[in-house]
Amino acid sequence: MGEFAKITQAKYQDGYIRFNWKNKSENRVFEISSEALTETLGAQGSTASELLDAFERGREQITRAVEQSLNTPTDGVTELGSGDFVQN
């Protein structure tokens, strides 16, 4: 497991990567689907290790997407999809 995955406690679960993000005193949970990791972050397949590798390589894009979503209220898990990683 890479450094970014360790910091965010990223885990593979049922076809997506679930991870934690600390923002000030708030701890939020995010999910990225295997489709988003494949289409936008270059995952070579849908195995846990391939998705976690793409998660690690996509650190900058994931950080940007998370930061843009922090003002959105949530009662649970925030899902990040392919559209959240489109460069403007």
N, C-alpha and C positions, 0 to 999 in steps of 0.2 A: 504494500500500500504506500502511495506517495505522500509527500508532506501535506499537500492541500487536502487530500482525503482524510488524513489523520486529524488535521486541525478542525475540519468540519464534521468529523465522525461519519463520513460518507459510507453508506452500505447499499449493496444491491438487494432489491426486494421486488419480486414479482414483475420483472421487466422494466424497472426504473431504478434510478439512484436517488436515495433519500439522504438528506444531509441537514445539519444544524448550522445556523448562522446567528452569532451573537451581535446584537445591535444595542449598544449602551447596556441597559439592564434587561433588555428583552431577548429571549432566545426563540428564534423562529425556525420552523421546519419547512424545508423545500423539497420538491421532487422534480426530477428531470426524466422524461420518458426515454426509452431506448431509441424511439424514432427521432427525437430531437438530438440525442447524442450522436446518432448515425448521420442524420441529414445536415446538421450544422456544426458539429464538433469533431467529425471525422472518425467516429467509432468504426472499427473494421468488422464488427459483428455484434451479436447481442448477448454474448456470454458476460458473466459478472466481471471477469478480468478485462475484457475488451471495453466494456462500458466505463469501468473505473479508470482505465488508461486514458480514454477520451475526456473524462471528467478532469483528470489531472492536467492534461494538455490544454484544456479549455478554461483554465483558471481565470484568465483576464476577462473573457467573455462572460463567464458565470458570475464573477464579482460585479461586473457592470450591470448585468440583468438583475441580480439581487438588489443592488443599491437603487436601481430604478423602481423596484417593487416595494421598497420598505414603507412608503407612504400609503400603500393600499392596506386597508384594514383586513384582518383575517381572524377567523375563529379556529383555524386548524392549520392544515398543510397548504402552502402556496405552491401551485404547479407552474413550472416554467416549461414552455413549449418552444418549438422552432422559431416562432415569431418573436420571442423575447431575445433572440440572439442575432437578429437582422441588424446589420450595420447601417446607420443613417448617414 
